[in-house]
């Protein structure tokens, strides 16, 4: 297809089905962006139908994702409490209690307690907070300039 030619109906149909190669896609998009009224008249109803279908299923998909994210955050909270229990069950070792001996290799108790404390503080807590914030996220609605016109 040359720049000044209309895409054939078959090419437009393949384009709408995402069955075109990159060169064909670019040519059709360029043609549509140029504002060809005949081709826009063919493609506009398809875009509008796709948009209507997307808004019909979108709320259910989003709500399902929100529920899954909340459930995952709940499971991570359980893991967090489990790890806190392990941390609390390991008494500080003499190595950990001695500020003078911090240069040597840590003992097992100190290593486990440190990894748990840092993992909770640096990974789990921020992840849980971010997941819960994402599950509740509501973007500000941007008004379509044409919406208020009648």
PyMOL commands that place a pseudoatom at each C-alpha (Angstrom):
pseudoatom trace, name=CA, resn=UNK, resi=1, chain=A, elem=C, hetatm=0, pos=[0.000, 0.000, 0.000]
pseudoatom trace, name=CA, resn=UNK, resi=2, chain=A, elem=C, hetatm=0, pos=[1.372, 3.399, -0.988]
pseudoatom trace, name=CA, resn=UNK, resi=3, chain=A, elem=C, hetatm=0, pos=[0.943, 6.440, 1.266]
pseudoatom trace, name=CA, resn=UNK, resi=4, chain=A, elem=C, hetatm=0, pos=[-1.673, 8.057, -0.988]
pseudoatom trace, name=CA, resn=UNK, resi=5, chain=A, elem=C, hetatm=0, pos=[-3.754, 4.871, -1.453]
pseudoatom trace, name=CA, resn=UNK, resi=6, chain=A, elem=C, hetatm=0, pos=[-6.644, 3.682, 0.651]
pseudoatom trace, name=CA, resn=UNK, resi=7, chain=A, elem=C, hetatm=0, pos=[-6.119, 0.358, 2.374]
pseudoatom trace, name=CA, resn=UNK, resi=8, chain=A, elem=C, hetatm=0, pos=[-8.217, -2.376, 0.832]
pseudoatom trace, name=CA, resn=UNK, resi=9, chain=A, elem=C, hetatm=0, pos=[-11.222, -3.571, 2.845]
pseudoatom trace, name=CA, resn=UNK, resi=10, chain=A, elem=C, hetatm=0, pos=[-9.374, -6.863, 3.416]
pseudoatom trace, name=CA, resn=UNK, resi=11, chain=A, elem=C, hetatm=0, pos=[-6.325, -5.008, 4.786]
pseudoatom trace, name=CA, resn=UNK, resi=12, chain=A, elem=C, hetatm=0, pos=[-8.514, -2.870, 7.072]
pseudoatom trace, name=CA, resn=UNK, resi=13, chain=A, elem=C, hetatm=0, pos=[-10.206, -6.011, 8.387]
pseudoatom trace, name=CA, resn=UNK, resi=14, chain=A, elem=C, hetatm=0, pos=[-6.845, -7.713, 9.001]
pseudoatom trace, name=CA, resn=UNK, resi=15, chain=A, elem=C, hetatm=0, pos=[-5.629, -4.518, 10.711]
pseudoatom trace, name=CA, resn=UNK, resi=16, chain=A, elem=C, hetatm=0, pos=[-8.655, -4.478, 13.022]
pseudoatom trace, name=CA, resn=UNK, resi=17, chain=A, elem=C, hetatm=0, pos=[-8.005, -8.134, 13.878]
pseudoatom trace, name=CA, resn=UNK, resi=18, chain=A, elem=C, hetatm=0, pos=[-4.288, -7.422, 14.554]
pseudoatom trace, name=CA, resn=UNK, resi=19, chain=A, elem=C, hetatm=0, pos=[-3.338, -9.799, 11.748]
pseudoatom trace, name=CA, resn=UNK, resi=20, chain=A, elem=C, hetatm=0, pos=[-1.021, -7.405, 9.855]
pseudoatom trace, name=CA, resn=UNK, resi=21, chain=A, elem=C, hetatm=0, pos=[2.747, -7.182, 9.830]
pseudoatom trace, name=CA, resn=UNK, resi=22, chain=A, elem=C, hetatm=0, pos=[4.567, -4.123, 11.114]
pseudoatom trace, name=CA, resn=UNK, resi=23, chain=A, elem=C, hetatm=0, pos=[4.891, -2.432, 7.699]
pseudoatom trace, name=CA, resn=UNK, resi=24, chain=A, elem=C, hetatm=0, pos=[1.167, -2.861, 6.976]
pseudoatom trace, name=CA, resn=UNK, resi=25, chain=A, elem=C, hetatm=0, pos=[0.267, -1.638, 10.450]
pseudoatom trace, name=CA, resn=UNK, resi=26, chain=A, elem=C, hetatm=0, pos=[2.366, 1.494, 10.009]
pseudoatom trace, name=CA, resn=UNK, resi=27, chain=A, elem=C, hetatm=0, pos=[0.857, 2.212, 6.615]
pseudoatom trace, name=CA, resn=UNK, resi=28, chain=A, elem=C, hetatm=0, pos=[-2.725, 1.842, 7.868]
pseudoatom trace, name=CA, resn=UNK, resi=29, chain=A, elem=C, hetatm=0, pos=[-2.071, 3.890, 11.010]
pseudoatom trace, name=CA, resn=UNK, resi=30, chain=A, elem=C, hetatm=0, pos=[-0.413, 6.634, 8.963]
pseudoatom trace, name=CA, resn=UNK, resi=31, chain=A, elem=C, hetatm=0, pos=[-3.396, 6.647, 6.634]
pseudoatom trace, name=CA, resn=UNK, resi=32, chain=A, elem=C, hetatm=0, pos=[-5.906, 6.823, 9.500]
pseudoatom trace, name=CA, resn=UNK, resi=33, chain=A, elem=C, hetatm=0, pos=[-3.924, 9.532, 11.286]
pseudoatom trace, name=CA, resn=UNK, resi=34, chain=A, elem=C, hetatm=0, pos=[-4.061, 11.575, 8.090]
pseudoatom trace, name=CA, resn=UNK, resi=35, chain=A, elem=C, hetatm=0, pos=[-7.813, 11.677, 8.695]
pseudoatom trace, name=CA, resn=UNK, resi=36, chain=A, elem=C, hetatm=0, pos=[-9.168, 9.803, 5.690]
pseudoatom trace, name=CA, resn=UNK, resi=37, chain=A, elem=C, hetatm=0, pos=[-12.949, 10.154, 6.212]
pseudoatom trace, name=CA, resn=UNK, resi=38, chain=A, elem=C, hetatm=0, pos=[-13.843, 7.011, 4.250]
pseudoatom trace, name=CA, resn=UNK, resi=39, chain=A, elem=C, hetatm=0, pos=[-11.484, 4.753, 6.210]
pseudoatom trace, name=CA, resn=UNK, resi=40, chain=A, elem=C, hetatm=0, pos=[-12.336, 6.382, 9.539]
pseudoatom trace, name=CA, resn=UNK, resi=41, chain=A, elem=C, hetatm=0, pos=[-16.008, 5.722, 8.804]
pseudoatom trace, name=CA, resn=UNK, resi=42, chain=A, elem=C, hetatm=0, pos=[-15.164, 2.029, 8.440]
pseudoatom trace, name=CA, resn=UNK, resi=43, chain=A, elem=C, hetatm=0, pos=[-12.922, 1.742, 11.512]
pseudoatom trace, name=CA, resn=UNK, resi=44, chain=A, elem=C, hetatm=0, pos=[-14.671, 4.081, 13.995]
pseudoatom trace, name=CA, resn=UNK, resi=45, chain=A, elem=C, hetatm=0, pos=[-17.657, 1.755, 14.692]
pseudoatom trace, name=CA, resn=UNK, resi=46, chain=A, elem=C, hetatm=0, pos=[-15.268, -1.113, 15.407]
pseudoatom trace, name=CA, resn=UNK, resi=47, chain=A, elem=C, hetatm=0, pos=[-13.226, 1.018, 17.847]
pseudoatom trace, name=CA, resn=UNK, resi=48, chain=A, elem=C, hetatm=0, pos=[-16.421, 2.191, 19.536]
pseudoatom trace, name=CA, resn=UNK, resi=49, chain=A, elem=C, hetatm=0, pos=[-17.708, -1.379, 19.863]
pseudoatom trace, name=CA, resn=UNK, resi=50, chain=A, elem=C, hetatm=0, pos=[-14.387, -2.522, 21.313]
pseudoatom trace, name=CA, resn=UNK, resi=51, chain=A, elem=C, hetatm=0, pos=[-14.481, 0.353, 23.790]
pseudoatom trace, name=CA, resn=UNK, resi=52, chain=A, elem=C, hetatm=0, pos=[-18.037, -0.529, 24.842]
pseudoatom trace, name=CA, resn=UNK, resi=53, chain=A, elem=C, hetatm=0, pos=[-17.105, -4.196, 25.299]
pseudoatom trace, name=CA, resn=UNK, resi=54, chain=A, elem=C, hetatm=0, pos=[-14.035, -3.234, 27.316]
pseudoatom trace, name=CA, resn=UNK, resi=55, chain=A, elem=C, hetatm=0, pos=[-16.084, -1.133, 29.719]
pseudoatom trace, name=CA, resn=UNK, resi=56, chain=A, elem=C, hetatm=0, pos=[-18.573, -3.964, 30.187]
pseudoatom trace, name=CA, resn=UNK, resi=57, chain=A, elem=C, hetatm=0, pos=[-15.988, -6.515, 31.378]
pseudoatom trace, name=CA, resn=UNK, resi=58, chain=A, elem=C, hetatm=0, pos=[-13.446, -4.182, 32.900]
pseudoatom trace, name=CA, resn=UNK, resi=59, chain=A, elem=C, hetatm=0, pos=[-15.097, -3.620, 36.303]
pseudoatom trace, name=CA, resn=UNK, resi=60, chain=A, elem=C, hetatm=0, pos=[-15.381, -7.358, 36.972]
pseudoatom trace, name=CA, resn=UNK, resi=61, chain=A, elem=C, hetatm=0, pos=[-11.772, -7.983, 35.957]
pseudoatom trace, name=CA, resn=UNK, resi=62, chain=A, elem=C, hetatm=0, pos=[-10.514, -5.119, 38.093]
pseudoatom trace, name=CA, resn=UNK, resi=63, chain=A, elem=C, hetatm=0, pos=[-12.570, -6.196, 41.122]
pseudoatom trace, name=CA, resn=UNK, resi=64, chain=A, elem=C, hetatm=0, pos=[-11.285, -9.748, 40.770]
pseudoatom trace, name=CA, resn=UNK, resi=65, chain=A, elem=C, hetatm=0, pos=[-7.728, -8.442, 40.642]
pseudoatom trace, name=CA, resn=UNK, resi=66, chain=A, elem=C, hetatm=0, pos=[-8.353, -6.282, 43.706]
pseudoatom trace, name=CA, resn=UNK, resi=67, chain=A, elem=C, hetatm=0, pos=[-9.624, -9.312, 45.631]
pseudoatom trace, name=CA, resn=UNK, resi=68, chain=A, elem=C, hetatm=0, pos=[-6.612, -11.403, 44.622]
pseudoatom trace, name=CA, resn=UNK, resi=69, chain=A, elem=C, hetatm=0, pos=[-4.207, -8.621, 45.620]
pseudoatom trace, name=CA, resn=UNK, resi=70, chain=A, elem=C, hetatm=0, pos=[-5.942, -8.240, 48.998]
pseudoatom trace, name=CA, resn=UNK, resi=71, chain=A, elem=C, hetatm=0, pos=[-5.748, -12.011, 49.542]
pseudoatom trace, name=CA, resn=UNK, resi=72, chain=A, elem=C, hetatm=0, pos=[-2.043, -12.053, 48.647]
pseudoatom trace, name=CA, resn=UNK, resi=73, chain=A, elem=C, hetatm=0, pos=[-1.424, -9.186, 51.082]
pseudoatom trace, name=CA, resn=UNK, resi=74, chain=A, elem=C, hetatm=0, pos=[-3.240, -11.185, 53.766]
pseudoatom trace, name=CA, resn=UNK, resi=75, chain=A, elem=C, hetatm=0, pos=[-1.054, -14.221, 53.092]
pseudoatom trace, name=CA, resn=UNK, resi=76, chain=A, elem=C, hetatm=0, pos=[2.048, -12.038, 53.271]
pseudoatom trace, name=CA, resn=UNK, resi=77, chain=A, elem=C, hetatm=0, pos=[0.837, -10.669, 56.617]
pseudoatom trace, name=CA, resn=UNK, resi=78, chain=A, elem=C, hetatm=0, pos=[0.555, -14.261, 57.863]
pseudoatom trace, name=CA, resn=UNK, resi=79, chain=A, elem=C, hetatm=0, pos=[4.100, -14.955, 56.707]
pseudoatom trace, name=CA, resn=UNK, resi=80, chain=A, elem=C, hetatm=0, pos=[5.215, -11.745, 58.398]
pseudoatom trace, name=CA, resn=UNK, resi=81, chain=A, elem=C, hetatm=0, pos=[3.727, -12.845, 61.730]
pseudoatom trace, name=CA, resn=UNK, resi=82, chain=A, elem=C, hetatm=0, pos=[5.199, -16.321, 61.315]
pseudoatom trace, name=CA, resn=UNK, resi=83, chain=A, elem=C, hetatm=0, pos=[8.649, -14.823, 60.782]
pseudoatom trace, name=CA, resn=UNK, resi=84, chain=A, elem=C, hetatm=0, pos=[8.186, -12.483, 63.757]
pseudoatom trace, name=CA, resn=UNK, resi=85, chain=A, elem=C, hetatm=0, pos=[7.439, -15.565, 65.858]
pseudoatom trace, name=CA, resn=UNK, resi=86, chain=A, elem=C, hetatm=0, pos=[10.626, -17.246, 64.658]
pseudoatom trace, name=CA, resn=UNK, resi=87, chain=A, elem=C, hetatm=0, pos=[12.563, -14.033, 65.358]
pseudoatom trace, name=CA, resn=UNK, resi=88, chain=A, elem=C, hetatm=0, pos=[11.110, -13.765, 68.863]
pseudoatom trace, name=CA, resn=UNK, resi=89, chain=A, elem=C, hetatm=0, pos=[11.793, -17.451, 69.550]
pseudoatom trace, name=CA, resn=UNK, resi=90, chain=A, elem=C, hetatm=0, pos=[15.534, -17.101, 68.964]
pseudoatom trace, name=CA, resn=UNK, resi=91, chain=A, elem=C, hetatm=0, pos=[17.140, -15.390, 71.932]
pseudoatom trace, name=CA, resn=UNK, resi=92, chain=A, elem=C, hetatm=0, pos=[19.892, -12.891, 71.164]
pseudoatom trace, name=CA, resn=UNK, resi=93, chain=A, elem=C, hetatm=0, pos=[23.232, -14.658, 71.099]
pseudoatom trace, name=CA, resn=UNK, resi=94, chain=A, elem=C, hetatm=0, pos=[26.216, -13.523, 73.154]
pseudoatom trace, name=CA, resn=UNK, resi=95, chain=A, elem=C, hetatm=0, pos=[27.812, -12.375, 69.885]
pseudoatom trace, name=CA, resn=UNK, resi=96, chain=A, elem=C, hetatm=0, pos=[24.771, -10.214, 69.100]
pseudoatom trace, name=CA, resn=UNK, resi=97, chain=A, elem=C, hetatm=0, pos=[24.670, -8.758, 72.616]
pseudoatom trace, name=CA, resn=UNK, resi=98, chain=A, elem=C, hetatm=0, pos=[28.374, -7.854, 72.621]
pseudoatom trace, name=CA, resn=UNK, resi=99, chain=A, elem=C, hetatm=0, pos=[28.992, -4.580, 70.843]
pseudoatom trace, name=CA, resn=UNK, resi=100, chain=A, elem=C, hetatm=0, pos=[32.734, -5.195, 71.056]
pseudoatom trace, name=CA, resn=UNK, resi=101, chain=A, elem=C, hetatm=0, pos=[32.649, -8.317, 68.849]
pseudoatom trace, name=CA, resn=UNK, resi=102, chain=A, elem=C, hetatm=0, pos=[30.792, -6.991, 65.800]
pseudoatom trace, name=CA, resn=UNK, resi=103, chain=A, elem=C, hetatm=0, pos=[33.720, -7.439, 63.419]
pseudoatom trace, name=CA, resn=UNK, resi=104, chain=A, elem=C, hetatm=0, pos=[33.779, -11.238, 63.528]
pseudoatom trace, name=CA, resn=UNK, resi=105, chain=A, elem=C, hetatm=0, pos=[31.495, -13.547, 61.573]
pseudoatom trace, name=CA, resn=UNK, resi=106, chain=A, elem=C, hetatm=0, pos=[27.964, -13.543, 62.987]
pseudoatom trace, name=CA, resn=UNK, resi=107, chain=A, elem=C, hetatm=0, pos=[26.717, -16.689, 64.650]
pseudoatom trace, name=CA, resn=UNK, resi=108, chain=A, elem=C, hetatm=0, pos=[23.678, -18.533, 63.327]
pseudoatom trace, name=CA, resn=UNK, resi=109, chain=A, elem=C, hetatm=0, pos=[21.247, -16.912, 65.760]
pseudoatom trace, name=CA, resn=UNK, resi=110, chain=A, elem=C, hetatm=0, pos=[22.352, -13.406, 64.861]
pseudoatom trace, name=CA, resn=UNK, resi=111, chain=A, elem=C, hetatm=0, pos=[22.269, -14.149, 61.124]
pseudoatom trace, name=CA, resn=UNK, resi=112, chain=A, elem=C, hetatm=0, pos=[18.722, -15.546, 61.214]
pseudoatom trace, name=CA, resn=UNK, resi=113, chain=A, elem=C, hetatm=0, pos=[17.406, -12.725, 63.427]
pseudoatom trace, name=CA, resn=UNK, resi=114, chain=A, elem=C, hetatm=0, pos=[19.071, -10.081, 61.235]
pseudoatom trace, name=CA, resn=UNK, resi=115, chain=A, elem=C, hetatm=0, pos=[17.795, -11.539, 57.969]
pseudoatom trace, name=CA, resn=UNK, resi=116, chain=A, elem=C, hetatm=0, pos=[14.246, -11.815, 59.338]
pseudoatom trace, name=CA, resn=UNK, resi=117, chain=A, elem=C, hetatm=0, pos=[14.241, -8.279, 60.771]
pseudoatom trace, name=CA, resn=UNK, resi=118, chain=A, elem=C, hetatm=0, pos=[15.679, -6.738, 57.605]
pseudoatom trace, name=CA, resn=UNK, resi=119, chain=A, elem=C, hetatm=0, pos=[13.434, -8.794, 55.330]
pseudoatom trace, name=CA, resn=UNK, resi=120, chain=A, elem=C, hetatm=0, pos=[10.309, -7.696, 57.177]
pseudoatom trace, name=CA, resn=UNK, resi=121, chain=A, elem=C, hetatm=0, pos=[11.337, -4.043, 57.405]
pseudoatom trace, name=CA, resn=UNK, resi=122, chain=A, elem=C, hetatm=0, pos=[12.764, -3.657, 53.888]
pseudoatom trace, name=CA, resn=UNK, resi=123, chain=A, elem=C, hetatm=0, pos=[10.686, -6.092, 51.838]
pseudoatom trace, name=CA, resn=UNK, resi=124, chain=A, elem=C, hetatm=0, pos=[7.519, -7.467, 53.381]
pseudoatom trace, name=CA, resn=UNK, resi=125, chain=A, elem=C, hetatm=0, pos=[6.193, -4.326, 55.091]
pseudoatom trace, name=CA, resn=UNK, resi=126, chain=A, elem=C, hetatm=0, pos=[6.595, -2.102, 51.988]
pseudoatom trace, name=CA, resn=UNK, resi=127, chain=A, elem=C, hetatm=0, pos=[5.211, -4.826, 49.705]
pseudoatom trace, name=CA, resn=UNK, resi=128, chain=A, elem=C, hetatm=0, pos=[2.142, -5.378, 51.889]
pseudoatom trace, name=CA, resn=UNK, resi=129, chain=A, elem=C, hetatm=0, pos=[1.514, -1.625, 52.085]
pseudoatom trace, name=CA, resn=UNK, resi=130, chain=A, elem=C, hetatm=0, pos=[1.931, -1.208, 48.312]
pseudoatom trace, name=CA, resn=UNK, resi=131, chain=A, elem=C, hetatm=0, pos=[-0.365, -4.140, 47.507]
pseudoatom trace, name=CA, resn=UNK, resi=132, chain=A, elem=C, hetatm=0, pos=[-3.111, -2.837, 49.785]
pseudoatom trace, name=CA, resn=UNK, resi=133, chain=A, elem=C, hetatm=0, pos=[-2.728, 0.680, 48.371]
pseudoatom trace, name=CA, resn=UNK, resi=134, chain=A, elem=C, hetatm=0, pos=[-2.932, -0.680, 44.814]
pseudoatom trace, name=CA, resn=UNK, resi=135, chain=A, elem=C, hetatm=0, pos=[-6.041, -2.712, 45.662]
pseudoatom trace, name=CA, resn=UNK, resi=136, chain=A, elem=C, hetatm=0, pos=[-7.781, 0.432, 46.899]
pseudoatom trace, name=CA, resn=UNK, resi=137, chain=A, elem=C, hetatm=0, pos=[-6.435, 2.777, 44.228]
pseudoatom trace, name=CA, resn=UNK, resi=138, chain=A, elem=C, hetatm=0, pos=[-9.045, 4.944, 42.520]
pseudoatom trace, name=CA, resn=UNK, resi=139, chain=A, elem=C, hetatm=0, pos=[-7.695, 7.316, 39.864]
pseudoatom trace, name=CA, resn=UNK, resi=140, chain=A, elem=C, hetatm=0, pos=[-9.223, 10.722, 39.575]
pseudoatom trace, name=CA, resn=UNK, resi=141, chain=A, elem=C, hetatm=0, pos=[-11.816, 10.719, 36.828]
pseudoatom trace, name=CA, resn=UNK, resi=142, chain=A, elem=C, hetatm=0, pos=[-10.832, 12.946, 33.938]
pseudoatom trace, name=CA, resn=UNK, resi=143, chain=A, elem=C, hetatm=0, pos=[-13.820, 14.420, 32.201]
pseudoatom trace, name=CA, resn=UNK, resi=144, chain=A, elem=C, hetatm=0, pos=[-14.025, 13.867, 28.470]
pseudoatom trace, name=CA, resn=UNK, resi=145, chain=A, elem=C, hetatm=0, pos=[-14.286, 17.317, 26.840]
pseudoatom trace, name=CA, resn=UNK, resi=146, chain=A, elem=C, hetatm=0, pos=[-17.205, 16.116, 24.718]
pseudoatom trace, name=CA, resn=UNK, resi=147, chain=A, elem=C, hetatm=0, pos=[-19.100, 14.508, 27.616]
pseudoatom trace, name=CA, resn=UNK, resi=148, chain=A, elem=C, hetatm=0, pos=[-20.919, 17.623, 28.827]
pseudoatom trace, name=CA, resn=UNK, resi=149, chain=A, elem=C, hetatm=0, pos=[-22.027, 18.688, 25.387]
pseudoatom trace, name=CA, resn=UNK, resi=150, chain=A, elem=C, hetatm=0, pos=[-25.422, 17.656, 24.131]
for i in range(1, 150): cmd.bond("trace and resi %d" % i, "trace and resi %d" % (i + 1))
show_as sticks, trace
zoom trace
